[in-house]
Amino acid sequence: MTPTETKSPSALLKLLGVGFGIAVTIGGTIGTGILRRPGTIAQELGDPWLILSVWLIVGLYALLGSLSVIELGTMLPKAGAWYVFARRAFGDFAGFLIGIASWFGSIAAMAFGASVMGEYLALLFPALSGSIRLVAVFILVLFVAFHWLGVGLASKAQEVMSFLKAVGLLLFVVVCYAYTPDQPLDFSADNSLPIQGSLVVALLAALQSVFYTYDGWHTAAYFTEEDVNPSKNLPRSMMSGVLLIVAIYLLVNLALFHVLPMRELAGSKLAAADAIQRIYGPASARAVTALLMISIMGIINAQIMFNPRVLFAISRDGLFSRTFATVNRGGTPGAAMLLTAGLSILMILTGSYGRFSDIASFFFVLCYASGFASLIRLRQSEPNLPRPFRAWGYPVVTWVLLLASLAFLVGVIIGDRVSSAYAIGFLLLCYPTYRVVKRLNR
């Protein structure tokens, strides 16, 4: 179908396939975390086997979680992901609450990503250092203008950026292993650092750190309505994408272990840059900065594609203004994208994106829990719904994932009580807002 064949102003175009699904899974997940977090995690755990185990455990969570989302996405192939699942399972208000939480959380994440990209541009071009906020706004404006041209072009751009990101990280791994360190890390030796405090507390802190680097594994589910064959393509794209992410994360960690002694890695704020500088000298840090920028661009591109579709879906169902349930000739939910990007820009200009990003962590984990709960509910309430794909290991695996997500949610609340209080307050305001919207849309 071409853009000119759109039959309705609220109809999305079926243009996407497996390649895009893999690309948006990788692009929506791999950001700066894999290049920045290893130092923090090394400081918390100090042992290479423990570190790799944590990355693998969270990777397993993402892989098993993707199986549940694939069942939901192929059963309900509509734009909106978590919103669609929660509304079908628990009703309009639950859908509204989860949809708004998902949408608002990604608005904050997009503002944060654009601001970080502005900071990295200022590192490459010092003349921009006094105008980081304006640079961040300009970045989002450029993305909006580009995406207005249509989903076909935006999806190809996602594929290119995700490919460059994956190749860049794999090249980083190859470069690290081509280097011969003075004292290579010996996994069989007792060379770990002592853990400061409780092992359990250190493991929980490391798990939370790694958990956020995997956020985005579900991104392909937002586009099932636009997939030419979601029943076949979603399982292929999500499982392939998550497996590639897990492999890349483990390889990058192994590469860092190869170049940097554990004590040096544990003190690093940007481990990838320190590793490259160890090999090629201080001037080489610009290469890591460029890779960071490509990673951020891929995430922003994915966010500005999927997040307006959440607002579009909510609006189409009459739970928000129907103004935002329109699609332009290129297949982009234009009005929803303008509001989404506009609120991100407002956060950048007011400098509030940092606080809102902290609040968003609560929302993201809440959405995960709602997805697993939705699968359990729909298996019970609508057992006869067509299910082209069934989650492996149900119900045991799904219940374990739900309990793990709730445990992470408790960890978020304990770790940042102020932000969590704001998030809960925001959710409480959702009910009167929902009632008002329902009354206006009668």
Secondary structure as the mmCIF struct_conf table of DSSP 4:
data_model
#
loop_
_struct_conf.conf_type_id
_struct_conf.id
_struct_conf.beg_label_comp_id
_struct_conf.beg_label_asym_id
_struct_conf.beg_label_seq_id
_struct_conf.end_label_comp_id
_struct_conf.end_label_asym_id
_struct_conf.end_label_seq_id
HELX_RH_3T_P HELX_RH_3T_P1 PRO A 3 GLU A 5
BEND BEND1 SER A 8 SER A 8
TURN_TY1_P TURN_TY1_P1 PRO A 9 SER A 10
STRN STRN1 LEU A 16 LEU A 16
HELX_RH_AL_P HELX_RH_AL_P1 VAL A 18 THR A 29
BEND BEND2 GLY A 31 THR A 32
HELX_RH_AL_P HELX_RH_AL_P2 GLY A 33 LEU A 45
HELX_RH_AL_P HELX_RH_AL_P3 PRO A 48 MET A 75
BEND BEND3 LEU A 76 LEU A 76
TURN_TY1_P TURN_TY1_P2 ALA A 79 ALA A 81
HELX_RH_AL_P HELX_RH_AL_P4 TRP A 82 PHE A 90
HELX_RH_AL_P HELX_RH_AL_P5 ASP A 92 LEU A 124
BEND BEND4 PHE A 125 PHE A 125
HELX_RH_3T_P HELX_RH_3T_P2 PRO A 126 SER A 131
HELX_RH_AL_P HELX_RH_AL_P6 ILE A 132 TRP A 148
TURN_TY1_P TURN_TY1_P3 LEU A 149 LEU A 149
HELX_RH_AL_P HELX_RH_AL_P7 VAL A 151 ALA A 178
BEND BEND5 TYR A 179 TYR A 179
BEND BEND6 ASP A 182 GLN A 183
TURN_TY1_P TURN_TY1_P4 PHE A 187 SER A 188
BEND BEND7 ALA A 189 ALA A 189
HELX_LH_PP_P HELX_LH_PP_P1 SER A 192 ILE A 195
BEND BEND8 GLN A 196 GLY A 197
HELX_RH_AL_P HELX_RH_AL_P8 LEU A 199 THR A 213
TURN_TY1_P TURN_TY1_P5 TYR A 214 HIS A 218
HELX_RH_3T_P HELX_RH_3T_P3 THR A 219 GLU A 226
STRN STRN2 ASP A 227 ASP A 227
BEND BEND9 VAL A 228 VAL A 228
HELX_RH_AL_P HELX_RH_AL_P9 PRO A 230 VAL A 259
BEND BEND10 LEU A 260 LEU A 260
HELX_RH_AL_P HELX_RH_AL_P10 MET A 262 ALA A 266
TURN_TY1_P TURN_TY1_P6 GLY A 267 GLY A 267
BEND BEND11 LYS A 269 LEU A 270
HELX_RH_AL_P HELX_RH_AL_P11 ALA A 271 TYR A 280
HELX_RH_3T_P HELX_RH_3T_P4 PRO A 282 SER A 284
HELX_RH_AL_P HELX_RH_AL_P12 ALA A 285 ARG A 316
TURN_TY1_P TURN_TY1_P7 ASP A 317 GLY A 318
BEND BEND12 LEU A 319 PHE A 320
HELX_RH_3T_P HELX_RH_3T_P5 ARG A 322 PHE A 324
BEND BEND13 ALA A 325 ALA A 325
TURN_TY1_P TURN_TY1_P8 ARG A 329 GLY A 330
BEND BEND14 GLY A 331 GLY A 331
HELX_RH_AL_P HELX_RH_AL_P13 GLY A 334 THR A 350
TURN_TY1_P TURN_TY1_P9 GLY A 351 GLY A 351
HELX_RH_AL_P HELX_RH_AL_P14 TYR A 353 SER A 381
TURN_TY1_P TURN_TY1_P10 PRO A 383 ASN A 384
BEND BEND15 LEU A 385 LEU A 385
BEND BEND16 PRO A 388 PHE A 389
TURN_TY1_P TURN_TY1_P11 TRP A 392 PRO A 395
HELX_RH_AL_P HELX_RH_AL_P15 VAL A 396 GLY A 415
HELX_RH_AL_P HELX_RH_AL_P16 ARG A 417 LEU A 440
TURN_TY1_P TURN_TY1_P12 ASN A 441 ASN A 441
#
